[in-house]
Amino acid sequence: MTTTTKLRLGLLALFVCLYLLPLGARPLMEPDETRYAEVPREMLATGNWVAPHLDGLRYFEKPPLGYWVNAISMKILGSGAFATRLPSALSVGLGALVILLLSRCFLPPEEVWAGPVASLIFLTSGEVIAVGTFSVMDSMLSASLTLTLACFFMATQAGRGSSGQRGWLIAAGVSCGIAFLLKGFLALVVPAISVGAYLVWERRWREIWRLAWLPLVVATLTVLPWAWAIERQQPDFWRYFFWVEHVHRFLGGGGAQHPQGFWFFFLFGPLMFLPWSFLTPAAMLGLKDAPPIGARPLIRFCLCWFGLPFLFFSFSSGKLLTYILPCFPPLAILTSLGLLAALRAGRERGVNLGAGALGGLFLLAALGLLLVQTVGLPGVTPPYAAAWQWRLGVLGLSGFAGLSILAALAREPGAKLILFGLGPVALFMVAPFIMPPQSVERKSPSVFLDQHRPEIAAHTAIFSDEDPLRAVCLSFKRDDVTIVGGGGELSYGLSYPDAQGRMIAPDKLVSALAAHRGQAVLVAASDNYRVWRQQLPPPRRIYSSGPKGYVLAWY
């Protein structure tokens, strides 16, 4: 086999081991994963594929495509964790494939390592792994935006007005429409600022409208059938979705969700790019060398693709670390080109120092976990009760450290980068099995609730506070759970006249339980139940998942 074939097969094996095999090893986590399992479950149960609902209430946080994809996966593979997370994992695989193909098209033949190394960097970046093995929409959005921008770039390099250019622009419009159906107007902003900045840099700003109108038309046609259907079924969707989920979230100042300062992504972004952030200084120095002529347009495009969205998200009022996930594909390409250039130029010192420092850091982490579990440290509670779990954790951390140190010692550039990239594999493969019991207790109520599913009859009245609500609906296959206390993310759905009575205050809980005496169940976070139990009647029976977990009480 050729080197290229071996590298591609290695990437495929890495993807299977890192993203597919561990998917079902840990339970679904609150609140995101249970939400993105429950909304599709309700779509399958009710047959309403137009308007997303959660607990039978209108839930207009996002368009429906991500829910559709999850619903199809659950229909084929069942409602378990594997099926719920599979679309996220496959989206990462698609992103890595686009990176590989983009590098192959625009890098000279002698750069045989650049594309595979870029895909390796992308697949082994901390945030990409964490989000790609978790059921949220961000990996699907990142993949669709990656495809959109790759098609745009292909169009800019094709002959002006050629059939090839039109084909790439149509493909960009379809994938942009798909991104819109996943997340909304953000799908238009990221390509617009990235491509616009690139064309200005290339002194082709007069072509902006000529290249933009066809993708805009195609994207509109892609979205139009659902947009028309949701307008007919839920006329208030667009007002809420545009103003609350976009304007308020990104520009709403103090009223924005997840408010953080401008420097938030600058501070925490390097943590999300681990382990490769330790080699970023060496890569930046490598990029300063004269790159191959064929690579220069791709480098400029990737700089715009990374830099402008990163700044846009930094200036927005609301921030989550997952927002910058679309910035990782161009960052992986730039890091790959920079590292290979540095190693070709004989400047291995920066790479070796970064790899050695990372290895030392994770070696200290492995020793710290070993000391906490065996000897104990003042004021530190050992996270694991089962010996096999902490031993597995020490093994994963040690493997990460060992491969990083071996990468620092390796002489051949390809081997150096492959060893470094394989460092996270062992740790992330064991991570699902070494979740501390406290985390499972607090973040995975489905494990506890599923044990009692047979005891819940169809006529049982279920009351739940907002914390475990999504898991309650998912485990008991119900969309009529009465919410106790605040509505949280369902506040908008609860504001509709037909949702009156779906939420009650804690001081009304006694009378509500009495109205269903003998056929009522209360599910609540243990902390909330300890506050409420003083005014509640004694339950007929009660189960608890732990002091930081949840309570299931029959009345």
Helices and strands as residue ranges (DSSP letters): H 3-15, I 16-20, H 32-46, E 53-54, E 57-58, H 65-77, H 81-106, H 114-123, H 126-132, H 138-157, H 163-183, H 186-201, G 205-207, H 208-233, H 237-242, I 243-248, H 249-251, G 253-255, H 264-272, G 276-278, H 280-287, G 293-295, H 296-315, G 321-327, H 328-344, H 349-374, H 387-409, H 413-430, G 431-433, H 437-443, H 445-450, G 453-455, E 461-465, H 469-476, E 482-484, G 488-490, H 491-494, G 497-499, E 503-504, G 506-508, H 509-515, E 520-525, H 526-532, G 533-535, E 541-544, E 550-554
